[in-house]
């Protein structure tokens, strides 16, 4: 089974035992908050994860981690979990990040598939 696409969108999440990991591409300093679309990871092979990244635009600038906090809060709101359930797992200083969302994986995956 290929991991590259789901409903013609590149896969940007990975299921874990206690939640899901999400690959995001952050656009700090945007004029408005926005989640989506999913953008492909350049040069990704069929077995590479993430094959895509969820684009997340936040109004906060990337100064002193404020954009990271805003991204976690926005993802928490979109997925209906508490802000403390979303943690930055990788990419603190770059635009491409991996977030871990704690919660029921099946419910989270259903919400992510709808994005």
Secondary structure, DSSP 8 states (H G I E B T S, - for coil): ---SEETTEE--EEE-SSEEEEEEEEETT-SS-EEEEEEE-TT--TT-S-SEEEEEE-SS-SSTTHHHHHHHHHHHHHHT--GGGEEEEE-TTSSEEEEEEES-HHHHHHHHHT-
